[in-house]
Amino acid sequence: MALVKYGGGITGMSGSIAGNTFARGPFGNYVRARTKPVNPKSPGQSLMRSILALLSEDWHTQLSNAQRIAWETYAQAISMKNRLGETIKLTGFQHFIRGNSLILQQTNAEVKDGPTTLALPNKDPTFTISASAATQLISVTFDNTQAWAQSPTRFLALYQGRPQLLTRNFFNGPWRRAGAIPGASSPPVSPHTIAPAFTLVAGQRIWVYARACIDDGRVSEKFQDDCIVAA
């Protein structure tokens, strides 16, 4: 992997061109040889492909014009960040996919009506994790007064990164869905334990990120924490 110092002609680059992949980490910009990921066709991958195919078809054939306009109205009100940290706007179709792909993984009903609240759900600044190799459980601490925790059709989706050496200070994937904490009329108690997506080994460092999912199809941005697995 080579480091890159950009000159006056380029202020940032992310993604792949030909055989090179450009990215930015905590220590600056870098470029590495592009690698083609394997396609093991795992159950998780197969499920996501079928969900994306279903939602793409539903956008064109199952939603009314008024519903699509509502998603576009929501999209125009929401600012997101791309991989270069620039502020961008997604399309209504992208927000429809973004929310419903998580909702269908949770086996909740697809949300066709566009959100009328023109804001992303809040991140949770109290979100922390701990993990134990003995119990093979991850403990998640969260604020159960947030909107996602107040309804059985809302939830907190959780993703675990592949365990790393304890000296690793940053992580950006790969990730695997570890499950979700469902909301309820009586909010779930914090902390809450979940089974890991990868085996927990004492002394390794793990990362977990979360997204709050609301029953009107809105999904928060990522928020995450890391910890060293206890014995």
ChimeraX attribute file (.defattr): number of C-alpha atoms within 10 A of each C-alpha:
attribute: neighborCount
match mode: 1-to-1
recipient: residues
	/A:1	8
	/A:2	8
	/A:3	14
	/A:4	14
	/A:5	10
	/A:6	12
	/A:7	8
	/A:8	5
	/A:9	6
	/A:10	8
	/A:11	9
	/A:12	15
	/A:13	16
	/A:14	15
	/A:15	13
	/A:16	15
	/A:17	10
	/A:18	7
	/A:19	10
	/A:20	12
	/A:21	17
	/A:22	18
	/A:23	18
	/A:24	17
	/A:25	10
	/A:26	8
	/A:27	7
	/A:28	10
	/A:29	17
	/A:30	18
	/A:31	18
	/A:32	15
	/A:33	14
	/A:34	14
	/A:35	10
	/A:36	7
	/A:37	6
	/A:38	6
	/A:39	7
	/A:40	8
	/A:41	10
	/A:42	8
	/A:43	9
	/A:44	11
	/A:45	12
	/A:46	11
	/A:47	13
	/A:48	15
	/A:49	13
	/A:50	12
	/A:51	18
	/A:52	16
	/A:53	11
	/A:54	13
	/A:55	21
	/A:56	16
	/A:57	12
	/A:58	14
	/A:59	18
	/A:60	12
	/A:61	10
	/A:62	12
	/A:63	16
	/A:64	14
	/A:65	11
	/A:66	11
	/A:67	17
	/A:68	19
	/A:69	16
	/A:70	17
	/A:71	22
	/A:72	20
	/A:73	17
	/A:74	23
	/A:75	23
	/A:76	14
	/A:77	13
	/A:78	16
	/A:79	14
	/A:80	13
	/A:81	12
	/A:82	12
	/A:83	12
	/A:84	13
	/A:85	9
	/A:86	9
	/A:87	11
	/A:88	12
	/A:89	14
	/A:90	17
	/A:91	16
	/A:92	21
	/A:93	17
	/A:94	15
	/A:95	21
	/A:96	26
	/A:97	20
	/A:98	16
	/A:99	20
	/A:100	26
	/A:101	21
	/A:102	23
	/A:103	24
	/A:104	17
	/A:105	17
	/A:106	17
	/A:107	10
	/A:108	14
	/A:109	12
	/A:110	18
	/A:111	17
	/A:112	20
	/A:113	17
	/A:114	24
	/A:115	22
	/A:116	12
	/A:117	11
	/A:118	14
	/A:119	15
	/A:120	18
	/A:121	18
	/A:122	17
	/A:123	18
	/A:124	19
	/A:125	10
	/A:126	12
	/A:127	17
	/A:128	18
	/A:129	23
	/A:130	20
	/A:131	26
	/A:132	17
	/A:133	16
	/A:134	12
	/A:135	11
	/A:136	19
	/A:137	19
	/A:138	25
	/A:139	18
	/A:140	19
	/A:141	17
	/A:142	20
	/A:143	18
	/A:144	18
	/A:145	10
	/A:146	15
	/A:147	18
	/A:148	27
	/A:149	26
	/A:150	19
	/A:151	17
	/A:152	16
	/A:153	20
	/A:154	25
	/A:155	25
	/A:156	21
	/A:157	22
	/A:158	24
	/A:159	20
	/A:160	23
	/A:161	22
	/A:162	20
	/A:163	21
	/A:164	17
	/A:165	11
	/A:166	14
	/A:167	10
	/A:168	11
	/A:169	10
	/A:170	12
	/A:171	17
	/A:172	9
	/A:173	10
	/A:174	10
	/A:175	17
	/A:176	16
	/A:177	18
	/A:178	19
	/A:179	17
	/A:180	20
	/A:181	21
	/A:182	19
	/A:183	23
	/A:184	15
	/A:185	10
	/A:186	11
	/A:187	18
	/A:188	19
	/A:189	13
	/A:190	12
	/A:191	16
	/A:192	14
	/A:193	16
	/A:194	16
	/A:195	15
	/A:196	21
	/A:197	19
	/A:198	16
	/A:199	11
	/A:200	25
	/A:201	19
	/A:202	14
	/A:203	18
	/A:204	19
	/A:205	24
	/A:206	26
	/A:207	22
	/A:208	26
	/A:209	22
	/A:210	23
	/A:211	23
	/A:212	27
	/A:213	29
	/A:214	24
	/A:215	21
	/A:216	18
	/A:217	23
	/A:218	26
	/A:219	26
	/A:220	19
	/A:221	16
	/A:222	15
	/A:223	18
	/A:224	18
	/A:225	15
	/A:226	19
	/A:227	17
	/A:228	22
	/A:229	23
	/A:230	17
	/A:231	14
